[in-house]
Amino acid sequence: MPIPSLRSTGGQRSEFYCSACNTKFETQLSAPDMKAAIQNQWDEHLSSVHPRHWEREEKQRAERLASRERSITRRRVIIAFSVVGFLVACSYVFYLRLSHPHGNLRVMSIFDALCLPSRLTFVCIDVPCTTADYASLWAVAAILNAGIYGIGGGLLALCVSQLRSLLKHTGVHF
């Protein structure tokens, strides 16, 4: 028996039908959300006429929804880490501006460790730079730092995802 799927005849006045049993579905062109109406008809047809395939379809939908939620969570983690990286670079610039002549070397070394692209500003040590050059260097450093933190957040989210799937397969849930 073939696997049922929703098919269309195509064209302006397309009709939808089941590929397994050729049952046609009513298409109401005046319906505000025709796609949702046809999807509902398809769901009812699958659950009543092809129950085994309905279970498979429901399982696939659940997997797609879970995958979409994991993807959204990963994106949020990446964006959050990127924002933190950008804010670290901005706070470093703010600290340098506030404590210009008498900066604390320990604080500056901590910021140097947290903002690796700040080493780009070493160009301004020997070469006289204007304020615009210095600002553009720090803008590039902040964007690069956001990227570095975003990559770190993405790798962390991927590791947590892999750990969860590994624990799920071993029977441990958290």
VEXFITI-457599 format. One line per 3 residues: their letters; for each residue x, y, z of C-alpha. Coordinates in nm, 3 decimals. Example, Ala and Ser with C-alpha at 12.3 -4.5 7.8 and 13.67 -1.06 7.14 Angstrom:
BEGIN
as> 1.230,-0.450,0.780 | 1.367,-0.106,0.714 $
END
This chain:
BEGIN
mpi> 0.000,0.000,0.000 | 0.146,0.338,-0.094 | 0.218,0.601,0.168 $
psl> -0.055,0.864,0.154 | 0.040,1.222,0.091 | -0.151,1.538,0.011 $
rst> -0.130,1.614,-0.361 | -0.251,1.901,-0.576 | -0.363,1.912,-0.938 $
ggq> -0.188,2.250,-0.972 | -0.296,2.558,-1.158 | -0.537,2.840,-1.067 $
rse> -0.823,2.616,-0.959 | -0.617,2.337,-0.806 | -0.784,2.052,-0.626 $
fyc> -0.627,1.861,-0.341 | -0.648,1.484,-0.306 | -0.497,1.190,-0.118 $
sac> -0.231,1.011,-0.324 | -0.319,0.670,-0.175 | -0.699,0.658,-0.208 $
ntk> -0.766,0.956,-0.442 | -1.012,1.115,-0.198 | -1.069,1.475,-0.304 $
fet> -1.089,1.757,-0.051 | -1.318,2.056,-0.072 | -1.133,2.375,-0.149 $
qls> -1.314,2.693,-0.063 | -1.152,2.983,-0.242 | -1.342,3.228,-0.025 $
apd> -1.199,3.085,0.298 | -0.966,3.334,0.469 | -0.713,3.065,0.558 $
mka> -0.751,2.803,0.288 | -0.422,2.634,0.372 | -0.527,2.571,0.732 $
aiq> -0.869,2.444,0.620 | -0.714,2.195,0.377 | -0.461,2.089,0.642 $
nqw> -0.747,2.022,0.886 | -0.931,1.815,0.624 | -0.611,1.624,0.555 $
deh> -0.558,1.555,0.927 | -0.916,1.427,0.967 | -0.879,1.209,0.657 $
lss> -0.549,1.059,0.773 | -0.674,0.987,1.125 | -0.993,0.815,1.003 $
vhp> -0.887,0.642,0.678 | -0.513,0.584,0.725 | -0.458,0.554,1.105 $
rhw> -0.115,0.390,1.082 | 0.016,0.671,0.864 | -0.154,0.925,1.092 $
ere> 0.059,0.802,1.382 | 0.372,0.833,1.167 | 0.271,1.185,1.062 $
ekq> 0.209,1.289,1.421 | 0.548,1.153,1.525 | 0.720,1.343,1.243 $
rae> 0.538,1.665,1.338 | 0.644,1.625,1.701 | 1.006,1.570,1.593 $
rla> 0.997,1.878,1.366 | 0.850,2.089,1.646 | 1.113,1.969,1.894 $
sre> 1.389,2.036,1.641 | 1.253,2.386,1.577 | 1.242,2.457,1.953 $
rsi> 1.601,2.336,1.997 | 1.710,2.556,1.708 | 1.538,2.860,1.858 $
trr> 1.700,2.789,2.195 | 2.044,2.765,2.032 | 1.991,3.093,1.851 $
rvi> 1.890,3.263,2.174 | 2.201,3.132,2.349 | 2.422,3.251,2.062 $
iaf> 2.262,3.595,2.062 | 2.289,3.624,2.441 | 2.658,3.533,2.436 $
svv> 2.720,3.774,2.149 | 2.556,4.057,2.341 | 2.769,3.977,2.645 $
gfl> 3.084,3.985,2.430 | 2.985,4.319,2.282 | 2.908,4.459,2.627 $
vac> 3.245,4.341,2.762 | 3.424,4.532,2.486 | 3.206,4.841,2.543 $
syv> 3.268,4.832,2.916 | 3.643,4.803,2.850 | 3.632,5.118,2.635 $
fyl> 3.424,5.289,2.902 | 3.677,5.193,3.169 | 3.967,5.316,2.955 $
rls> 3.793,5.650,2.903 | 3.716,5.693,3.272 | 4.059,5.599,3.402 $
hph> 4.265,5.736,3.113 | 4.586,5.849,3.275 | 4.577,5.624,3.582 $
gnl> 4.431,5.289,3.478 | 4.471,4.989,3.706 | 4.689,4.729,3.531 $
rvm> 4.515,4.437,3.702 | 4.172,4.551,3.576 | 4.313,4.614,3.231 $
sif> 4.470,4.265,3.220 | 4.132,4.114,3.315 | 3.965,4.309,3.036 $
dal> 4.242,4.203,2.796 | 4.167,3.839,2.882 | 3.792,3.891,2.838 $
clp> 3.826,4.093,2.517 | 4.090,3.924,2.300 | 4.037,4.152,1.997 $
srl> 4.142,4.448,2.211 | 4.494,4.365,2.097 | 4.401,4.529,1.766 $
tfv> 4.443,4.861,1.942 | 4.815,4.790,1.983 | 4.845,4.945,1.638 $
cid> 4.790,5.282,1.805 | 5.088,5.241,2.037 | 5.360,5.338,1.786 $
vpc> 5.155,5.498,1.512 | 4.979,5.824,1.594 | 4.608,5.756,1.553 $
tta> 4.324,6.001,1.540 | 4.018,5.964,1.757 | 3.826,5.829,1.457 $
dya> 4.091,5.562,1.396 | 4.083,5.464,1.761 | 3.702,5.451,1.761 $
slw> 3.689,5.240,1.445 | 3.947,4.998,1.589 | 3.740,4.958,1.904 $
ava> 3.421,4.912,1.698 | 3.589,4.631,1.504 | 3.723,4.484,1.830 $
ail> 3.374,4.492,1.985 | 3.218,4.321,1.684 | 3.492,4.056,1.675 $
nag> 3.453,3.999,2.048 | 3.078,3.954,2.001 | 3.153,3.699,1.728 $
iyg> 3.399,3.510,1.946 | 3.152,3.498,2.234 | 2.874,3.393,1.993 $
igg> 3.084,3.104,1.863 | 3.156,3.001,2.220 | 2.785,3.017,2.305 $
gll> 2.699,2.812,1.997 | 2.953,2.547,2.088 | 2.825,2.540,2.446 $
alc> 2.464,2.502,2.326 | 2.571,2.223,2.090 | 2.757,2.041,2.369 $
vsq> 2.458,2.068,2.602 | 2.230,1.940,2.325 | 2.459,1.645,2.256 $
lrs> 2.485,1.570,2.628 | 2.106,1.575,2.663 | 2.059,1.339,2.370 $
llk> 2.327,1.107,2.507 | 2.164,1.105,2.850 | 1.822,1.055,2.692 $
htg> 1.944,0.745,2.511 | 2.093,0.606,2.832 | 1.767,0.664,3.020 $
vhf> 1.875,0.957,3.238 | 1.662,1.274,3.210 | 1.742,1.622,3.337 $
END
